[in-house]
């Protein structure tokens, strides 16, 4: 394919916008009361903190359209965006606003984000089947930073210098995940720091968003602690947490008889992080186990220890007489049969997809030198993620499970020309746009709600 003839360009068309998909998304945000929720809860009395509801909605809209730093918010001020939307603020104003945050203001914004998800779940089929079964997955990630001006930056478990983001997501077997809670910690923070509080908040939000059936908390070994388990049980949630290979776990595994192991073969090979290899078969067994016995007796927790073992491919660990194995143990009170519980726990990897999605969008950077400004940024990113996910569910079955990058490319960042007639604004979008039907369905559903299902 080639360009026809010689092309020249001039930026002189005042009636164009490059992200017409923001129109239905912002209508959906209005139905979910985004600005009202922020106005009711976020009260910043410091210079630059006024009109929080307008500034937060600008930040969220910019992130939905692909902004990943404060300067990128300028994309809300091009062409006819001033006629398509109202209340747009300059990037410098939004930067000043973020720097006015303190710890308390970030928690206020958390409360607004939680209620936004709850409201979105009433206007879009976000968590289909959550009244029967929902999974809450928790994980953290280090967002690498550079230079010396970032407050709180430090070297974490990855060895990279940065800040640590803790994420809790909610999903069901038939729906893509949404973010129930997000926190930013110092770069040197351990994975489990503040995790119990985040788990409690996420479970409360998930229940209010429709997860009224069985709820299962899933996490890796970094979150294997009495506080996290207690937070789940207080909210009447089951838990499924990978354990560390401490002496007590190894003793429990040693009690498993050889005949108790059940051979399984994975339909699709899974990646073993320890061996850095793909494996297609393993053996699984379970044994009763009481955890946290170093604490007072009232804090002991008795549940199931489900153990998966795979052959160790390292020649240094093998002998002629015995087969060496690597063991992976999961502590759970799930009521599922052993093999089903082990398979369900492996679904915890879905949280990595959300983290990758965020890093490919608004978490590509943490834009400020001030810690609390950066702490507010992931909360806005979570709201933008959930809004984009809700828009996808309203557009089509495909977009309901697509990445936010795909939704942004096909439904949000669509060029359009604005015209006015009889006091109505008309968007003229490209002819033969491949996703025209889905875009129109999103616009209708954002205004009037999703079509009734029978």
TITI-5425 format. One record per residue (C-alpha): residue number from 1; residue in one letter; x, y, z. Coordinates in steps of 0.1 Angstrom, whole numbers, plus 5000, padded with zeros to 4 digits. Each point is the difference from the previous one (the first is absolute). Layout:
<atoms>
<atom NUM,'a',<X,Y,Z>>
...
</atoms>
This chain:
<atoms>
<atom 1,'x',<5000,5000,5000>>
<atom 2,'x',<5013,5034,4991>>
<atom 3,'x',<4991,5037,5005>>
<atom 4,'x',<4982,5015,4971>>
<atom 5,'x',<5020,5028,4984>>
<atom 6,'x',<5017,5026,5021>>
<atom 7,'x',<4984,5007,5034>>
<atom 8,'x',<5001,5033,5020>>
<atom 9,'x',<4984,5006,5034>>
<atom 10,'x',<4988,5029,5021>>
<atom 11,'x',<4984,4999,5035>>
<atom 12,'x',<4972,5024,4993>>
<atom 13,'x',<4967,4981,5004>>
<atom 14,'x',<4981,5011,5031>>
<atom 15,'x',<4971,4976,4996>>
<atom 16,'x',<5019,4967,5004>>
<atom 17,'x',<5006,4978,5030>>
<atom 18,'x',<5023,4970,5002>>
<atom 19,'x',<4982,4981,5028>>
<atom 20,'x',<4963,5001,4992>>
<atom 21,'x',<4995,4969,5022>>
<atom 22,'x',<5004,5021,5031>>
<atom 23,'x',<4965,5013,4993>>
<atom 24,'x',<4982,4967,5009>>
<atom 25,'x',<5025,4992,5027>>
<atom 26,'x',<4994,5033,5018>>
<atom 27,'x',<4963,4995,4997>>
<atom 28,'x',<5005,4967,5017>>
<atom 29,'x',<5021,5017,5027>>
<atom 30,'x',<4972,5025,5005>>
<atom 31,'x',<4974,4972,5004>>
<atom 32,'x',<5024,4984,5026>>
<atom 33,'x',<5002,5034,5018>>
<atom 34,'x',<5038,5004,4997>>
<atom 35,'x',<5001,5037,5007>>
<atom 36,'x',<4973,4998,5027>>
<atom 37,'x',<5019,4973,5018>>
<atom 38,'x',<5032,5020,5000>>
<atom 39,'x',<4983,5032,5010>>
<atom 40,'x',<4983,4982,5030>>
<atom 41,'x',<5032,4985,5013>>
<atom 42,'x',<5032,5018,4988>>
<atom 43,'x',<5004,5032,5020>>
<atom 44,'x',<5033,5017,4994>>
<atom 45,'x',<5004,5033,5018>>
<atom 46,'x',<5036,5006,4988>>
<atom 47,'x',<5010,5023,4971>>
<atom 48,'x',<4992,4984,4967>>
<atom 49,'x',<4976,4975,5015>>
<atom 50,'x',<4967,5017,4990>>
<atom 51,'x',<4975,4985,4976>>
<atom 52,'x',<5013,4965,5006>>
<atom 53,'x',<4971,4984,4982>>
<atom 54,'x',<5009,5018,4967>>
<atom 55,'x',<5037,4993,5003>>
<atom 56,'x',<4996,4963,5009>>
<atom 57,'x',<4976,4995,4970>>
<atom 58,'x',<5026,5017,4978>>
<atom 59,'x',<5028,4977,5012>>
<atom 60,'x',<4978,4969,4995>>
<atom 61,'x',<4988,5011,4966>>
<atom 62,'x',<5036,5006,4989>>
<atom 63,'x',<5011,4966,5012>>
<atom 64,'x',<4971,4984,4982>>
<atom 65,'x',<5012,5017,4968>>
<atom 66,'x',<5036,4987,5006>>
<atom 67,'x',<5017,5027,5021>>
<atom 68,'x',<5028,4986,5021>>
<atom 69,'x',<5015,5032,5015>>
<atom 70,'x',<4987,5035,5010>>
<atom 71,'x',<5012,5016,4967>>
<atom 72,'x',<4980,4975,4980>>
<atom 73,'x',<4968,5015,5015>>
<atom 74,'x',<5004,5027,4973>>
<atom 75,'x',<4982,4975,4976>>
<atom 76,'x',<4968,5012,5017>>
<atom 77,'x',<5005,5035,4986>>
<atom 78,'x',<5004,4995,4962>>
<atom 79,'x',<4977,5009,4972>>
<atom 80,'x',<4963,4999,5009>>
<atom 81,'x',<5005,4983,5034>>
<atom 82,'x',<4989,5033,5017>>
<atom 83,'x',<4966,4996,4983>>
<atom 84,'x',<4997,4963,5005>>
<atom 85,'x',<5008,5001,5037>>
<atom 86,'x',<4999,5026,5028>>
<atom 87,'x',<5021,5007,5030>>
<atom 88,'x',<5033,4991,4984>>
<atom 89,'x',<5031,5011,5020>>
<atom 90,'x',<5035,5007,4988>>
<atom 91,'x',<5027,4974,5008>>
<atom 92,'x',<5018,5025,5023>>
<atom 93,'x',<4968,5004,5020>>
<atom 94,'x',<4996,4963,5003>>
<atom 95,'x',<5036,4996,5012>>
<atom 96,'x',<4995,5026,5027>>
<atom 97,'x',<4968,4982,5010>>
<atom 98,'x',<5018,4967,5004>>
<atom 99,'x',<5027,5016,5021>>
<atom 100,'x',<4974,5013,5024>>
<atom 101,'x',<4991,4965,5012>>
<atom 102,'x',<5009,4985,5034>>
<atom 103,'x',<4995,4965,5013>>
<atom 104,'x',<4965,5008,5012>>
<atom 105,'x',<4990,5015,4966>>
<atom 106,'x',<5013,4968,4983>>
<atom 107,'x',<4978,4979,5022>>
<atom 108,'x',<4970,5023,4992>>
<atom 109,'x',<5007,4994,4963>>
<atom 110,'x',<5002,4962,5007>>
<atom 111,'x',<4965,5002,5014>>
<atom 112,'x',<4987,5018,4969>>
<atom 113,'x',<5017,4974,4978>>
<atom 114,'x',<4984,4971,5019>>
<atom 115,'x',<4966,5015,4996>>
<atom 116,'x',<5006,5007,4963>>
<atom 117,'x',<5006,4963,4995>>
<atom 118,'x',<4968,4992,5019>>
<atom 119,'x',<4980,5024,4979>>
<atom 120,'x',<5015,4988,4967>>
<atom 121,'x',<4991,4964,5009>>
<atom 122,'x',<4963,5012,5000>>
<atom 123,'x',<5003,5016,4966>>
<atom 124,'x',<5021,4974,4982>>
<atom 125,'x',<5004,4962,5002>>
<atom 126,'x',<5034,5002,5016>>
<atom 127,'x',<4999,4969,5023>>
<atom 128,'x',<4978,4974,4983>>
<atom 129,'x',<4994,4971,5024>>
<atom 130,'x',<5014,5018,5030>>
<atom 131,'x',<4969,4990,5020>>
<atom 132,'x',<5013,4965,4998>>
<atom 133,'x',<5038,5002,4999>>
<atom 134,'x',<5026,5028,5000>>
<atom 135,'x',<5037,5000,5003>>
<atom 136,'x',<5019,5028,5017>>
<atom 137,'x',<5037,5000,4990>>
<atom 138,'x',<5027,5020,5018>>
<atom 139,'x',<5035,5007,4987>>
<atom 140,'x',<5026,5028,4999>>
<atom 141,'x',<5024,5014,4975>>
<atom 142,'x',<5030,5023,5000>>
<atom 143,'x',<4996,5030,4977>>
<atom 144,'x',<5036,5010,4992>>
<atom 145,'x',<5010,5036,5004>>
<atom 146,'x',<5031,5019,4990>>
<atom 147,'x',<5019,5029,5015>>
<atom 148,'x',<5000,5012,5036>>
<atom 149,'x',<4969,5022,5002>>
<atom 150,'x',<4973,4973,5007>>
<atom 151,'x',<4989,5000,5036>>
<atom 152,'x',<4998,4964,5014>>
<atom 153,'x',<5020,4984,4972>>
<atom 154,'x',<5022,4971,5011>>
<atom 155,'x',<5013,4966,4991>>
<atom 156,'x',<4973,4973,5004>>
<atom 157,'x',<4999,4962,4995>>
<atom 158,'x',<5008,5003,4963>>
<atom 159,'x',<5032,5019,5007>>
<atom 160,'x',<4988,5029,4978>>
<atom 161,'x',<4995,5034,5015>>
<atom 162,'x',<4965,5012,5000>>
<atom 163,'x',<4966,5002,5018>>
<atom 164,'x',<4979,4970,5009>>
<atom 165,'x',<4963,4998,4988>>
<atom 166,'x',<4977,4976,5017>>
<atom 167,'x',<4969,4989,4980>>
<atom 168,'x',<4969,4980,5008>>
<atom 169,'x',<4978,4989,4971>>
<atom 170,'x',<4966,4983,4998>>
<atom 171,'x',<4990,4975,4973>>
<atom 172,'x',<4976,4971,4993>>
<atom 173,'x',<5005,4969,4979>>
<atom 174,'x',<4980,5017,4972>>
<atom 175,'x',<5011,5037,5003>>
<atom 176,'x',<5032,5019,4997>>
<atom 177,'x',<5015,5016,5031>>
<atom 178,'x',<4994,5035,5014>>
<atom 179,'x',<5021,5017,5027>>
<atom 180,'x',<4984,5001,5035>>
<atom 181,'x',<5029,5018,5017>>
<atom 182,'x',<5034,5015,4993>>
<atom 183,'x',<5027,5013,5023>>
<atom 184,'x',<5035,5015,4996>>
<atom 185,'x',<5027,4992,5025>>
<atom 186,'x',<5037,5009,5004>>
<atom 187,'x',<5023,4981,4976>>
<atom 188,'x',<5016,4981,5028>>
<atom 189,'x',<4967,4988,5015>>
<atom 190,'x',<4994,4963,5004>>
<atom 191,'x',<4972,4985,4979>>
<atom 192,'x',<4978,4993,5030>>
<atom 193,'x',<5002,5035,5015>>
<atom 194,'x',<4965,5014,5002>>
<atom 195,'x',<4986,4969,4982>>
<atom 196,'x',<4976,4991,5027>>
<atom 197,'x',<4983,5034,4998>>
<atom 198,'x',<4999,4999,4962>>
<atom 199,'x',<4985,4965,5001>>
<atom 200,'x',<4973,5011,5024>>
<atom 201,'x',<4991,5030,4978>>
<atom 202,'x',<5000,4980,4968>>
<atom 203,'x',<4977,4974,5014>>
<atom 204,'x',<4975,5026,5013>>
<atom 205,'x',<5001,5017,4966>>
<atom 206,'x',<4996,4967,4981>>
<atom 207,'x',<4970,4990,5021>>
<atom 208,'x',<4983,5034,4994>>
<atom 209,'x',<5007,4997,4963>>
<atom 210,'x',<4981,4967,4998>>
<atom 211,'x',<5024,4973,5012>>
<atom 212,'x',<4974,4987,5025>>
<atom 213,'x',<5007,4963,4994>>
<atom 214,'x',<5032,4981,5008>>
<atom 215,'x',<5030,5023,5001>>
<atom 216,'x',<5035,4985,4999>>
<atom 217,'x',<5032,5021,5008>>
<atom 218,'x',<5030,4988,4979>>
<atom 219,'x',<5035,5011,5006>>
<atom 220,'x',<5036,4989,4997>>
<atom 221,'x',<5024,4991,5028>>
<atom 222,'x',<5010,5036,5007>>
<atom 223,'x',<4965,5004,5016>>
<atom 224,'x',<5001,4968,5021>>
<atom 225,'x',<4993,5016,5034>>
<atom 226,'x',<4976,4997,5028>>
<atom 227,'x',<4988,5036,4995>>
<atom 228,'x',<4990,4994,4964>>
<atom 229,'x',<4982,4968,5007>>
<atom 230,'x',<4982,5016,5030>>
<atom 231,'x',<4989,5029,4977>>
<atom 232,'x',<4985,4975,4976>>
<atom 233,'x',<4982,4979,5026>>
<atom 234,'x',<4986,5031,5017>>
<atom 235,'x',<4983,5009,4967>>
<atom 236,'x',<4987,4964,4997>>
<atom 237,'x',<5023,4993,4970>>
<atom 238,'x',<5018,4968,4992>>
<atom 239,'x',<5038,5003,4994>>
<atom 240,'x',<5025,4983,4978>>
<atom 241,'x',<5036,5011,5007>>
<atom 242,'x',<5033,4986,4989>>
<atom 243,'x',<5022,4991,5030>>
<atom 244,'x',<5036,5006,5005>>
<atom 245,'x',<5022,4969,5003>>
<atom 246,'x',<5007,5004,5037>>
<atom 247,'x',<5010,4970,5022>>
<atom 248,'x',<4964,4994,5012>>
<atom 249,'x',<4987,4998,4964>>
<atom 250,'x',<5028,4976,4991>>
<atom 251,'x',<4992,4978,5029>>
<atom 252,'x',<4963,4999,4990>>
<atom 253,'x',<5009,4991,4964>>
<atom 254,'x',<5022,4972,5013>>
<atom 255,'x',<4970,4984,5017>>
<atom 256,'x',<4983,4994,4966>>
<atom 257,'x',<5000,4963,4991>>
<atom 258,'x',<5012,4991,4965>>
<atom 259,'x',<4967,4984,4991>>
<atom 260,'x',<4982,5033,5008>>
<atom 261,'x',<5014,5018,4970>>
<atom 262,'x',<4976,5004,4970>>
<atom 263,'x',<5015,5004,4966>>
<atom 264,'x',<4987,5029,4979>>
<atom 265,'x',<5007,5012,4964>>
<atom 266,'x',<4995,5036,4991>>
<atom 267,'x',<4979,5007,4969>>
<atom 268,'x',<5024,5028,4993>>
<atom 269,'x',<5036,5000,5013>>
<atom 270,'x',<5007,5025,5029>>
<atom 271,'x',<5032,5018,5007>>
<atom 272,'x',<5019,4990,5031>>
<atom 273,'x',<5019,5030,5014>>
<atom 274,'x',<5024,4979,5021>>
<atom 275,'x',<5012,4979,4971>>
<atom 276,'x',<4995,5027,4973>>
<atom 277,'x',<4983,4974,4978>>
<atom 278,'x',<4966,4990,4987>>
<atom 279,'x',<4985,4969,5017>>
<atom 280,'x',<4970,4980,4989>>
<atom 281,'x',<4995,4975,5028>>
<atom 282,'x',<5003,4998,5038>>
<atom 283,'x',<4986,4983,5030>>
<atom 284,'x',<4977,5014,5027>>
<atom 285,'x',<4992,4990,5035>>
<atom 286,'x',<4985,5017,5031>>
<atom 287,'x',<5004,4998,5038>>
<atom 288,'x',<4983,5018,5029>>
<atom 289,'x',<5022,5028,5014>>
<atom 290,'x',<5000,5025,5028>>
<atom 291,'x',<5017,5032,4992>>
<atom 292,'x',<5015,5028,5021>>
<atom 293,'x',<5007,4978,5030>>
<atom 294,'x',<5026,5024,5013>>
<atom 295,'x',<4972,5024,5008>>
<atom 296,'x',<4975,4997,5029>>
<atom 297,'x',<4978,4969,4997>>
<atom 298,'x',<4969,5021,4993>>
<atom 299,'x',<5017,5013,4968>>
<atom 300,'x',<5009,4965,4986>>
<atom 301,'x',<4983,4992,4967>>
<atom 302,'x',<4992,4965,4989>>
<atom 303,'x',<4992,4993,4964>>
<atom 304,'x',<5012,4979,4970>>
<atom 305,'x',<5036,5000,4986>>
<atom 306,'x',<4997,4991,4964>>
<atom 307,'x',<5035,4990,4986>>
<atom 308,'x',<5010,4998,4964>>
<atom 309,'x',<5033,4983,4991>>
<atom 310,'x',<5019,4998,4968>>
<atom 311,'x',<5032,4982,4991>>
<atom 312,'x',<5031,5020,5005>>
<atom 313,'x',<5018,5002,4967>>
<atom 314,'x',<5032,5013,5016>>
<atom 315,'x',<5026,4971,4996>>
<atom 316,'x',<5018,5012,5031>>
<atom 317,'x',<4969,4991,5021>>
<atom 318,'x',<4994,4966,4985>>
<atom 319,'x',<5014,4966,5011>>
<atom 320,'x',<5000,4965,4985>>
<atom 321,'x',<4977,4986,5027>>
<atom 322,'x',<4976,5029,5008>>
<atom 323,'x',<4980,5025,4979>>
<atom 324,'x',<5003,5035,5013>>
<atom 325,'x',<4969,5023,5000>>
<atom 326,'x',<4992,5037,5004>>
<atom 327,'x',<4970,5007,5022>>
<atom 328,'x',<4974,5028,4998>>
<atom 329,'x',<4976,5002,5029>>
<atom 330,'x',<4967,5020,5003>>
<atom 331,'x',<4983,5006,5033>>
<atom 332,'x',<4963,5002,4994>>
<atom 333,'x',<4966,4995,5016>>
<atom 334,'x',<4983,4997,4966>>
<atom 335,'x',<4971,4974,4999>>
<atom 336,'x',<5010,4990,4965>>
<atom 337,'x',<5014,4965,4994>>
<atom 338,'x',<5037,4998,5001>>
<atom 339,'x',<5008,5001,4963>>
<atom 340,'x',<4974,5027,4993>>
<atom 341,'x',<5014,5021,5029>>
<atom 342,'x',<5035,4997,4987>>
<atom 343,'x',<4989,5009,4965>>
<atom 344,'x',<4980,5030,5013>>
<atom 345,'x',<5030,5013,5019>>
<atom 346,'x',<5022,5001,4968>>
<atom 347,'x',<4974,5025,4987>>
<atom 348,'x',<5017,5025,5023>>
<atom 349,'x',<5023,5009,4971>>
<atom 350,'x',<4972,5022,4986>>
<atom 351,'x',<5012,5028,5023>>
<atom 352,'x',<5032,5001,4980>>
<atom 353,'x',<4980,5009,4969>>
<atom 354,'x',<4984,5029,5018>>
<atom 355,'x',<5034,5013,5012>>
<atom 356,'x',<5014,4997,4964>>
<atom 357,'x',<4969,5018,4987>>
<atom 358,'x',<5005,5029,5025>>
<atom 359,'x',<5037,5002,4992>>
<atom 360,'x',<4991,5003,4963>>
<atom 361,'x',<4978,5029,5009>>
<atom 362,'x',<4998,5025,5029>>
<atom 363,'x',<5026,4982,5022>>
<atom 364,'x',<5026,5003,4973>>
<atom 365,'x',<5013,5028,5022>>
<atom 366,'x',<4995,5014,5035>>
<atom 367,'x',<5000,5036,4989>>
<atom 368,'x',<5008,5021,5031>>
<atom 369,'x',<5029,5004,5024>>
<atom 370,'x',<4976,5001,5030>>
<atom 371,'x',<4989,4967,5015>>
<atom 372,'x',<4964,5008,5007>>
<atom 373,'x',<4995,5014,4965>>
<atom 374,'x',<5013,4967,4986>>
<atom 375,'x',<4977,4982,5025>>
<atom 376,'x',<4969,5017,4985>>
<atom 377,'x',<5012,4991,4965>>
<atom 378,'x',<4994,4961,5003>>
<atom 379,'x',<4965,5007,5015>>
<atom 380,'x',<4991,5021,4970>>
<atom 381,'x',<5015,4973,4978>>
<atom 382,'x',<4977,4974,5017>>
<atom 383,'x',<4970,5021,4993>>
<atom 384,'x',<5010,5005,4963>>
<atom 385,'x',<5006,4962,4997>>
<atom 386,'x',<4966,4992,5014>>
<atom 387,'x',<4983,5026,4978>>
<atom 388,'x',<5017,4986,4970>>
<atom 389,'x',<4991,4964,5010>>
<atom 390,'x',<4964,5010,5005>>
<atom 391,'x',<4999,5017,4965>>
<atom 392,'x',<5014,4968,4985>>
<atom 393,'x',<4973,4979,5016>>
<atom 394,'x',<4973,5023,4985>>
<atom 395,'x',<5016,5000,4965>>
<atom 396,'x',<5002,4962,4993>>
<atom 397,'x',<5009,4966,5013>>
<atom 398,'x',<5035,5003,4984>>
<atom 399,'x',<5007,5034,5017>>
<atom 400,'x',<4987,4987,5033>>
<atom 401,'x',<5032,4980,5003>>
<atom 402,'x',<5024,5020,4979>>
<atom 403,'x',<5029,5019,5015>>
<atom 404,'x',<4995,5037,5007>>
<atom 405,'x',<5025,5007,4972>>
<atom 406,'x',<4978,4983,4975>>
<atom 407,'x',<4969,5018,5013>>
<atom 408,'x',<5018,5033,4998>>
<atom 409,'x',<5012,4994,4965>>
<atom 410,'x',<4967,4988,4986>>
<atom 411,'x',<4974,5019,5020>>
<atom 412,'x',<5015,5030,5017>>
<atom 413,'x',<5027,5015,4977>>
<atom 414,'x',<4977,5004,4970>>
<atom 415,'x',<5003,5032,4981>>
<atom 416,'x',<4969,5021,4994>>
<atom 417,'x',<4988,5033,4987>>
<atom 418,'x',<4975,5021,5020>>
<atom 419,'x',<4971,5019,4986>>
<atom 420,'x',<4970,5017,5016>>
<atom 421,'x',<4964,5001,4987>>
<atom 422,'x',<4969,5010,5019>>
<atom 423,'x',<5020,5003,5032>>
<atom 424,'x',<5012,4964,4997>>
<atom 425,'x',<5036,4989,4996>>
<atom 426,'x',<5006,4974,4974>>
<atom 427,'x',<5031,4978,4998>>
<atom 428,'x',<5011,4990,4965>>
<atom 429,'x',<5022,4969,5002>>
<atom 430,'x',<5019,4983,4972>>
<atom 431,'x',<4980,4980,4975>>
<atom 432,'x',<5006,4962,5000>>
<atom 433,'x',<5015,5001,5035>>
<atom 434,'x',<5004,4963,5008>>
<atom 435,'x',<4984,5003,5035>>
<atom 436,'x',<4972,5024,4991>>
<atom 437,'x',<4973,4977,5013>>
<atom 438,'x',<5018,4995,5034>>
<atom 439,'x',<5005,5037,5003>>
<atom 440,'x',<4964,5008,4994>>
<atom 441,'x',<4990,4973,5025>>
<atom 442,'x',<5023,5015,5026>>
<atom 443,'x',<4985,5035,4994>>
<atom 444,'x',<4964,4987,5004>>
<atom 445,'x',<5007,4979,5030>>
<atom 446,'x',<5020,5029,5017>>
<atom 447,'x',<4969,5022,4997>>
<atom 448,'x',<4972,4975,5006>>
<atom 449,'x',<5016,4970,5017>>
<atom 450,'x',<5008,4966,4986>>
<atom 451,'x',<4972,4982,4981>>
<atom 452,'x',<4978,4977,5022>>
<atom 453,'x',<5010,4963,4999>>
<atom 454,'x',<4974,4972,5001>>
</atoms>
